[in-house]
Amino acid sequence: MLFILAVALSLTALVTLTAPVVAVPIAGVILLLLVSWLLRHDVARVTVHRTGLPRFVALCLLTGYVWLTVAGAGWLLGGARLEGAIYDATTHAIFLGFVITMIMAHAPSSCPRCCRSRFPTTRRSMCPSRSCRRASSCGSWRATRGAS
């Protein structure tokens, strides 16, 4: 099912080049279905109850899924937009919310391999992730209010 949704989202992305009015809401539905599949089958639902690094990664993953939900809802309800509050909110949700959160989720396992150092798993190590969540929340909220 995950593969089918990924292929459908990829094909829909291609269709948006020629028919964005039709394809963007469909992409929103597919994105929402993808998030529902991830929330149902991802191990992050279990590891969020652990401590240390597994909890940090799980919180980042689940937060990323919430941001994908915001983007999918924006595409579904707002349609194809190139400007305005919905465009700003979905852009913030995908690039600041989802992408940066996924980078932070995978950094503890990637950076030690590249830099040959350990990642500290303390409460302070979660501060950048919290700051990113707050900043992208404020950006998306302000975008929906029309503020700049």
C-alpha positions in Angstrom: 0.0 0.0 0.0 2.8 2.4 0.9 4.5 1.8 -2.5 1.2 2.4 -4.3 0.6 5.7 -2.5 4.2 6.8 -3.2 3.8 6.0 -6.9 0.4 7.7 -7.0 1.8 10.8 -5.4 4.7 10.8 -7.9 2.4 10.5 -10.9 0.1 13.2 -9.5 3.1 15.5 -9.2 3.8 15.0 -12.9 0.1 15.7 -13.7 0.3 19.0 -11.7 2.6 20.3 -14.5 -0.2 20.2 -17.0 -3.4 20.3 -14.9 -2.7 21.8 -11.4 -6.3 22.7 -10.7 -7.3 19.0 -10.8 -4.0 17.4 -9.6 -3.2 19.4 -6.5 -6.4 18.5 -4.5 -5.8 14.8 -5.5 -2.3 15.1 -4.3 -3.7 16.4 -1.0 -5.9 13.4 -0.7 -3.0 11.1 -1.5 -0.8 12.9 1.0 -3.4 12.5 3.7 -3.8 8.8 2.9 0.0 8.4 3.1 0.1 10.1 6.5 -2.7 7.9 7.8 -0.8 4.8 6.6 2.4 6.0 8.3 0.6 6.8 11.5 -0.9 3.4 11.6 2.2 1.3 10.7 5.2 3.3 11.8 7.2 2.1 14.8 7.4 5.7 16.0 4.0 5.2 17.8 5.7 2.6 20.0 9.1 4.2 20.5 7.7 7.5 21.5 7.0 5.9 24.9 10.7 5.0 25.4 13.4 7.4 26.6 16.5 9.0 25.1 17.3 8.9 21.5 14.5 6.5 20.4 12.0 9.0 21.9 13.7 12.0 20.2 13.5 10.3 16.8 9.9 9.2 17.3 8.8 12.7 18.4 10.5 14.2 15.3 8.9 11.6 13.0 5.4 12.1 14.4 5.8 15.8 14.3 6.8 15.5 10.6 3.6 13.5 10.0 1.5 16.3 11.5 3.2 18.8 9.2 2.4 16.5 6.2 -1.2 16.5 7.4 -1.3 20.3 7.4 0.1 20.4 3.9 -2.3 17.7 2.6 -5.2 19.5 4.0 -4.0 22.8 2.5 -3.7 21.2 -0.9 -7.1 19.5 -0.6 -9.0 22.5 0.6 -7.0 25.3 -1.1 -6.3 23.8 -4.4 -3.5 25.0 -6.7 -2.1 28.3 -5.5 1.0 30.2 -6.3 0.5 32.9 -3.7 -1.5 33.8 -0.7 -2.0 32.4 2.8 -2.7 28.8 1.9 0.3 28.6 -0.4 2.5 30.1 2.4 1.0 27.7 5.0 1.5 24.6 2.8 5.1 25.7 1.9 6.0 26.2 5.5 4.4 22.9 6.5 6.4 20.9 3.9 9.8 22.6 3.9 10.1 24.0 7.4 7.8 21.6 9.2 8.3 18.2 7.5 11.8 18.5 5.8 13.6 20.1 8.7 12.0 17.8 11.2 13.1 14.8 9.2 16.6 16.1 9.0 16.6 16.5 12.8 15.1 13.1 13.2 17.8 11.4 11.2 20.8 13.6 12.3 21.5 11.6 15.4 22.1 8.5 13.4 23.8 10.1 10.3 26.1 12.7 11.9 28.0 10.3 14.2 28.8 8.2 11.1 30.0 11.2 9.1 31.8 13.1 12.0 32.8 10.0 14.0 31.4 11.4 17.2 28.5 10.5 19.5 25.2 12.4 19.7 24.4 13.4 23.3 20.9 12.2 24.3 20.0 14.8 26.9 17.1 17.1 27.3 19.3 19.9 25.8 19.8 17.9 22.7 16.1 18.2 21.9 16.1 22.0 22.1 16.8 22.6 18.4 13.9 20.3 17.4 11.6 22.1 19.8 12.7 25.5 18.5 12.1 24.3 14.9 8.6 23.1 15.7 7.7 26.4 17.4 9.2 28.5 14.6 7.4 26.6 11.8 4.2 26.6 13.8 4.3 30.4 14.1 5.2 30.8 10.5 2.3 28.6 9.3 -0.1 30.3 11.7 1.0 33.8 10.6 0.7 32.7 7.0 -2.9 31.7 7.4 -3.6 35.0 9.1 -2.2 36.9 6.1 0.6 38.5 8.2 4.1 39.0 6.7 
